[in-house]
Amino acid sequence: MIKVGVVGALGKMGKEVVKAVLEAEDTTLVMAVDVVGEGTVIANDVKIESDLKQAIQTKKPDVVIDFTQPATIFEHVCLYMNEKVKSVIGTTGLSETQINELKELSKENNTGCLIAPNFSTGAVLMMMFAKQAAKYFNNAEIIELHHNQKKDAPSGTAVKTAQLMAESNPDFTLGNCPETELIKGSRGGTADANIHIHSVRMPGYIASQEVIFGASGQIFKIKHDTMERSCYMAGVLLATRHVFKNNDFIYGLDNIMQ
Ligand SMILES: NC(=O)c1ccc[n+]([C@@H]2O[C@H](COP(=O)([O-])OP(=O)(O)OC[C@H]3O[C@@H](n4cnc5c(N)ncnc54)[C@H](O)[C@@H]3O)[C@@H](O)[C@H]2O)c1
């Protein structure tokens, strides 16, 4: 049985994770942490705690699953590494420099960690297919659409998609003529390999992304829509089982979906 701690347990994702951990046959919930709702009963013998370090030291989870917020996630992962507790990180907003620092820290502490900007298996396939398609097109843009409570932009998924596409094709064409932005930002942000990313924030969406490839006479689109947050749970449990058995540092669910 894998002893799991959920951090951000009262959030939209945290609640789904708690449910998935309680329902899976090989996981058990031993710890639940959030900055709000201290003392709230989450399951048999598990109450919300607010002191993360103390909760880890007393409840001793094998794996912590973190869905909190970009502002504190780097600090959280450093704590997991220093306490030598394995972690599955869904919280987005880590910079490339921070991810590289965490990789080193994971090695130094011999503590497994899997960070994924998207735990939805369909979204990961979208990224894998976008990487494949990138070889055959020189023009590509990404549109990501999320609920209006999302704090960071662009989404971690969009950034990761652009990184994967850039591995296949390092130099996408920006426009095909000199461009002037009449309204600043109208062409979106420029990610790796000149790939433009456009972020939409709207009530009604959970998470969607469209990758559009263009070439003379043809448009190719890959689209993924998240309809319910439960879609992330197969990936979260897959990652939990992986880090429980391994001490490696992994960025991206695709690395364990081969
Ligand atoms: N990787 C993925 O597949 C995936 C999917 C959806 C959301 N996300 C990301 O997960 C994160 C959470 O998303 P959400 O929609 O559940 O947000 P949310 O705001 O509904 O939930 C966040 C929860 O974390 C708690 N929290 C905030 N800071 C904390 C801290 N320092 N310590 C403990 N608890 C803290 C909040 O009180 C809240 O209950 C965001 O970064 C989001 O982008 C990732």
The ligand as a Gaussian input file, in Angstrom:
#p B3LYP/6-31G(d) Opt

LIG

0 1
 N       -0.701000      19.217000     -13.969000
 C       -2.000000      19.154000     -14.242000
 O       -2.488000      18.234000     -14.912000
 C       -2.907000      20.220000     -13.694000
 C       -4.289000      20.177000     -13.902000
 C       -5.088000      21.165000     -13.333000
 C       -4.512000      22.156000     -12.564000
 N       -3.159000      22.175000     -12.411000
 C       -2.488000      23.158000     -11.558000
 O       -2.677000      22.747000     -10.216000
 C       -2.685000      23.907000      -9.350000
 C       -3.960000      23.919000      -8.508000
 O       -5.074000      24.025000      -9.358000
 P       -6.576000      24.072000      -8.771000
 O       -7.444000      24.357000      -9.942000
 O       -6.845000      22.874000      -7.947000
 O       -6.474000      25.357000      -7.843000
 P       -7.340000      25.730000      -6.539000
 O       -7.084000      27.175000      -6.296000
 O       -8.740000      25.246000      -6.691000
 O       -6.661000      24.858000      -5.385000
 C       -5.429000      25.139000      -4.804000
 C       -5.500000      24.697000      -3.348000
 O       -4.202000      24.805000      -2.793000
 C       -4.277000      25.488000      -1.546000
 N       -2.984000      26.141000      -1.334000
 C       -2.502000      27.280000      -1.910000
 N       -1.260000      27.524000      -1.480000
 C       -0.940000      26.537000      -0.604000
 C        0.208000      26.241000       0.151000
 N        1.285000      27.044000       0.139000
 N        0.182000      25.155000       0.948000
 C       -0.900000      24.330000       0.986000
 N       -2.024000      24.559000       0.271000
 C       -2.041000      25.645000      -0.520000
 C       -5.437000      26.465000      -1.697000
 O       -5.956000      26.861000      -0.453000
 C       -6.418000      25.604000      -2.505000
 O       -7.252000      24.826000      -1.671000
 C       -2.522000      25.117000     -10.296000
 O       -1.165000      25.458000     -10.389000
 C       -3.011000      24.565000     -11.633000
 O       -2.464000      25.252000     -12.741000
 C       -2.353000      21.230000     -12.959000

